[in-house]
């Protein structure tokens, strides 16, 4: 029983500080991301949430473009994105 309690205390001691760890990453890069589909759609939301998590982790600035899966909108947005000369698309 004491071993289990000691193990639980150790896990808690290591887990709590990491849960409150501050992101010290900073990034001077700008990215444009196309999650696809409509904002709030089932596929795009999953992709968007992953991109948001990556942006938070790296500290980079990301702009998101939603296309409604419309190919004309996609082409227009891509041309606009290229014209902005981001660090990545």
N, C-alpha and C positions, 0 to 999 in steps of 0.2 A: 504494500500500500504506500509506504514512504517513497519507494522508487517511482511509482506512478505520479505521486504528488510532486516530487522533485522534477520529473520530466515535464509535467504540466507547467510548473513555474518557469522552467527554462524556456519552453516554447513561448509562453506569454511574454517573458522578458525580451526575447529577440523579435517577436512579432509586433509588439506595440510600437516601438520606435520606428520601424520601417513603415508602418501604416500612416504615420504622421510625417514621413520624410518629405522635405521640400524639394521640388525640382529645381536644380541649380543649372540646368542646361539653358544656354541662350543661343539663338540662331539668328543670323542676319540675312537669311535666305527667304525668298518669297516663292511660294508654290501656288499653282492653280490646279484644282482637283475636280474631276468630273465623276460624281458618284453614280450618275445614270438615272434615268427615269424621273418621276415627279418627286418633289420634296415630300417626305413622309411615306413614300412607297415602301413596300416590304423589302425589296432588294436594295434600293438606294439607301435606306435607313441603316442597314447593316454595314454597308460599305462606308457610308458617311461616319458612323460611330467609330469604326476602325481608324479612319483618317484623322478624326478629331483626337482620338487617343494618341496617335503617333505625333500629331502636332503638339499636343500638351507635353508629351514625353521629351520631344526634341527642342521645344521652344520656338519652332519655326512658324512663320506666318503663312496661313493657307486661306485662299479664297475658293469658295465652292460654287460650281455652276451646275444648275439642274436643267435637264433638257427635255423632259417629258417623253423621252425616247423618240423625239422628232428629229429626223436626220438633217433637215434644213437648219433647225436651231443648233444642233450639234456642230455643224460646219461653221455657222456664223460665230458661235461661241469659241470654237477652236481658233479661228482667224483672229478674233479679238484677243484671245489669250496670248497668241504668238506676238501680236503687236505690242503687248505690254512688256515683253521681254522678261518674263519671270525666270527664276533660277531653275525651275522645273515645272513640267506639266504632267 
